[in-house]
Amino acid sequence: MTTPASWETLVGDDPVLTIAQDLFTTMIDGEPGHLSPWLADTPDMDDARYTWVDVAGPIVTRVMLTAGRATGENLTRALLVMGAEEPVSDADFADAIGEIVNVVGGNIKSLVTSPGALSLPVVAHEAPDMSHGTRLMETYFGWKGAPLGVSLWALS
Amino acid sequence: MKALVIDDSRVMRRIVGGILVGAGFEVVEAGDGQEALDQLAAHDGITLCCIDWNMPVMTGFEFVVEVRKQPQWRDVTLMMITTEGEQDQIVRALAAGAHEYVIKPFTPEVILDKLQFLGLVEMKETV
């Protein structure tokens, strides 16, 4: 049983890494070991896509996943057990990436005390305006050689 | 056996539906709680509903409450499959009439174990 905590205690990579690895092991890769911390410099995302869910509360908290389009397509193929060259529709892409951030966000939410409701996922070609938000944490993972970013924001 | 998979994510409907088809179910799908109520009314013989919590139009929790108001659906087994993992959410769903609760992410084995526990699929042979 996880001890409830405040959002501030999540300003570290470990809980998010554990959640993400659990998701990738069970539903994407079917085995552990394919998702690991990104140890190189902050990566550039090629043709990035941004996906997020918000957790309601006195301060709205946003969980955002950032991935390149090609990486997102590979994640979609893995989730749907598609062939390596099989084309990925925009609808499947948005649905799959949205579900990934939904699972990560929902599991992060369950770590904190008395969180509010989880929003439905949003998928966008451009990063949302976060000028009124405070970044609580940001971390990058490597999956099959490609970077994936996860960040946590407090929105005012 | 017939199952209704209720999730606003088509990806999740395909994943859960695939597991259920492999277990011998005929699968019907719905993208939200209201559509699920319509499907339940339109299809005879649905014995299992796998229900996401967060959906547009009508949530999975609201769907459970509505189903439990209807005597004709009292034998339908309701299994939540959701990212909502807080203890009070689980208690709320079970108190409202859900039989089982699975937190995403999950493996096919987790779903099949729950179905065996509920008596909806045969127990696996153990060596």
Contacts between the chains, C-beta under 8 A, distances in Angstrom:
chain1	res1	chain2	res2	distance
A	22	B	105	5.9
A	23	B	104	7.9
A	23	B	105	4.4
A	26	B	105	4.3
A	26	B	106	6.2
A	26	B	107	4.9
A	27	B	15	7.2
A	27	B	104	7.7
A	27	B	105	4.6
A	27	B	106	7.3
A	27	B	107	7.7
A	76	B	11	7.7
A	79	B	11	5.7
A	79	B	15	7.1
A	80	B	11	6.3
A	80	B	14	6.4
A	80	B	15	7.9
A	91	B	10	7.4
A	92	B	10	7.4
A	92	B	11	6.9
A	95	B	9	5.4
A	95	B	10	5.1
A	95	B	11	4.7
A	96	B	11	4.8
A	98	B	9	6.8
A	99	B	9	4.6
A	99	B	11	5.2
A	99	B	12	5.7
A	102	B	9	7.3
A	102	B	54	7.5
A	102	B	83	5.8
A	102	B	104	7.9
A	103	B	83	5.2
A	103	B	104	4.8
A	103	B	105	5.5
A	105	B	83	7.2
A	106	B	54	8.0
A	106	B	82	7.4
A	106	B	83	2.4
A	106	B	84	6.2
A	106	B	85	6.6
A	106	B	104	6.8
A	107	B	83	6.3
A	107	B	85	6.3
A	107	B	103	7.8
A	107	B	104	7.9
A	109	B	83	7.7
A	109	B	85	7.8
A	109	B	86	7.4
A	110	B	83	7.9
A	110	B	84	7.6
A	110	B	85	3.7
A	110	B	86	5.2
A	110	B	103	7.9
A	115	B	86	7.2
A	117	B	54	7.6
A	118	B	54	5.5
A	118	B	83	6.8
A	118	B	84	7.1
A	119	B	54	7.8
A	120	B	8	7.0
A	120	B	54	6.3
A	120	B	55	7.8
A	120	B	56	6.4
